[in-house]
């Protein structure tokens, strides 16, 4: 599993042997079964997760409803950004939707790695920048695009997740009802 993490990082920065050794030393492999929580509300999310295999979602509860914020799959990272970066409890759940193989890195170990290896800090900055661009695009989509446009964008950007995400969760993520999602999908397939 660690090889996929190292490859993900090497796709962005040059990884020296010393940095490689540090990454290996601070990384912990975990296998998490489907429908398990790796983070719950009212706790500080002090870990980030690299997904070697599997599918995970972040969601919030609003009354009786679950509001899906994001999904992550193979070769992607997931954490509660707000809690992770501010070191405060949050209101999100992070749940596996499939059996998942994860590489877990603690924030404190990661911060030490950033301090000792400027190239790793650069990797973190690039990763966070990518996340904020994706979130900005999502906000724009929710505000200005039709349900069909949102679904088409998700289909294009997240093709590896499309058939794996339950429709109700996808509808929540897209900010539409499940009925609207079914109608949009029917329009596109014909």
Secondary structure, 3 states (H helix, E strand, C coil): CHHHHHHHHHCCCCCCHHHHHHHHHHEEEEEECCCCEEECCCCECCEEEEEEECCEEEEEEECCEEEEEEEECCCCEECCHHHHHHCCECCEEEEECCCEEEEEEEHHHHHHHHHHCHHHHHHHHHHHHHHHHHHHHHHHHHHHCCHHHHHHHHHHHCHHHHCCCCHHHHHHHHCCCHHHHHHHHHHHHC
